[in-house]
Amino acid sequence: MTLVELRATLSDDAPPPGVPETVKALWHDARGDWDEAHRVAQDIDDADGAWVHAYLHRKEGDLPNASYWYRRSGRPRSTSPLEEEWAAIAGELLR
């Protein structure tokens, strides 16, 4: 699945089948359901999950918590616009 294909599913009732949990979290976030996105991200215990979790806390405005999750992900805290960061994360996770 490509980033364009993922975005095309945002009007669907559920995330596309077979995508990783990290992508499901981003899908929920893109649909405006931060709480569900966060619930999904909390259950992912790896660097990619931490990256998504970091993005979500940055979006929420909780920068200290975001910084913690960026450190757990092994990635620097992003300063790019949130939409750009979302696309960068989703694009990499879909590769």
SVG drawing of the C-alpha trace seen along z (x, -y; Angstrom):
<svg xmlns="http://www.w3.org/2000/svg" viewBox="-18 -23 36 31">
<polyline fill="none" stroke="black" stroke-width="0.4" points="0.0,0.0 1.2,-3.5 0.6,-6.7 -1.8,-7.8 -3.7,-4.6 -3.8,-4.9 -5.2,-8.4 -7.9,-7.1 -9.2,-4.9 -9.7,-7.7 -13.4,-7.8 -13.8,-4.1 -15.4,-2.9 -12.3,-0.9 -8.5,-0.9 -7.4,1.1 -7.0,4.8 -3.4,6.0 -1.7,2.8 0.5,2.7 -0.9,1.4 1.3,-1.7 -0.4,-2.6 -3.8,-1.9 -3.0,-4.4 -2.0,-7.0 -5.2,-6.2 -7.3,-7.0 -5.4,-10.2 -5.9,-11.3 -9.6,-10.8 -9.6,-13.0 -9.8,-10.3 -6.8,-11.1 -8.0,-9.0 -8.3,-5.8 -5.0,-6.5 -3.4,-6.9 -5.1,-3.7 -3.6,-1.7 -0.2,-3.3 0.1,-2.6 0.0,1.2 2.9,1.2 6.1,1.9 8.8,1.2 10.7,-1.8 8.1,-2.4 5.3,-2.4 7.3,-4.9 7.7,-7.1 3.9,-7.2 3.3,-7.7 5.8,-10.6 4.0,-12.2 0.6,-11.9 1.9,-13.6 3.5,-16.3 0.2,-16.9 -1.6,-16.9 0.9,-19.6 2.5,-17.5 6.1,-18.2 7.8,-16.7 5.9,-13.4 6.6,-13.6 10.3,-14.1 10.3,-10.9 8.7,-8.9 11.1,-10.4 14.0,-9.2 12.4,-5.7 12.0,-5.7 15.7,-6.6 14.6,-9.6 15.0,-13.3 12.0,-15.4 10.4,-16.7 10.0,-20.4 8.3,-20.0 4.5,-20.7 2.4,-18.0 0.9,-17.0 4.5,-16.6 5.5,-14.5 2.4,-12.3 3.2,-11.7 6.8,-11.0 6.0,-8.4 3.2,-6.8 5.3,-6.7 8.2,-5.0 6.0,-2.5 4.3,-1.5 7.6,-0.7"/>
</svg>
